[in-house]
Amino acid sequence: PAAGLVLVDRLLGERALQGYQWLPSVRGDLLEKLGRRAEARAEFERAATLANNARERALLLARAASLAS
């Protein structure tokens, strides 16, 4: 997960990926696997704000809620 996080972090600056909800979602997943739950939750919440529809938003918010302390 750590190596994947490095790669995803590099992509965050890509203009073409700005506003793409699955990038912070992937980042959240990697952070969760690294035990960084609070950061992961924030990423899923950020991804939810970028979601294109209610179902995607609900999925991302549920994932964030599962990481609540």
TAPE-V932608 format. One record per residue. N is the residue number from 1. OMEGA is omega in degrees with one decimal (none if undefined). BURIAL is b if it has 24 or more other ideal C-beta (glycine too) atoms within 12 Angstrom, else e. Layout:
n={N/N}
omega={OMEGA/OMEGA}
burial={BURIAL/BURIAL}
This chain:
n={1/2/3/4/5/6/7/8/9/10/11/12/13/14/15/16/17/18/19/20/21/22/23/24/25/26/27/28/29/30/31/32/33/34/35/36/37/38/39/40/41/42/43/44/45/46/47/48/49/50/51/52/53/54/55/56/57/58/59/60/61/62/63/64/65/66/67/68/69}
omega={-177.5/179.4/177.0/179.3/177.2/-179.9/179.6/179.4/176.4/-178.6/-177.6/-179.4/-178.6/-178.0/-177.7/-177.6/177.5/-179.8/179.3/-171.8/-175.5/176.6/175.4/176.7/177.0/178.1/177.5/179.0/179.5/178.1/178.0/179.7/177.8/179.1/-178.7/-169.6/-178.5/178.2/178.9/179.7/179.2/179.4/177.8/176.9/177.5/178.2/-179.6/179.5/-179.7/-174.7/-177.8/-179.7/-174.6/-178.5/177.6/180.0/179.5/178.9/-178.6/177.9/176.2/177.7/177.4/-178.5/179.9/-179.2/179.3/-177.9/none}
burial={e/e/e/e/b/e/e/b/e/e/e/e/e/e/e/e/e/e/e/e/b/b/b/b/b/b/b/b/b/b/b/b/e/e/e/e/e/e/b/b/b/b/b/b/b/b/b/b/e/e/b/e/e/e/e/e/e/e/e/b/b/e/b/b/e/e/b/e/e}
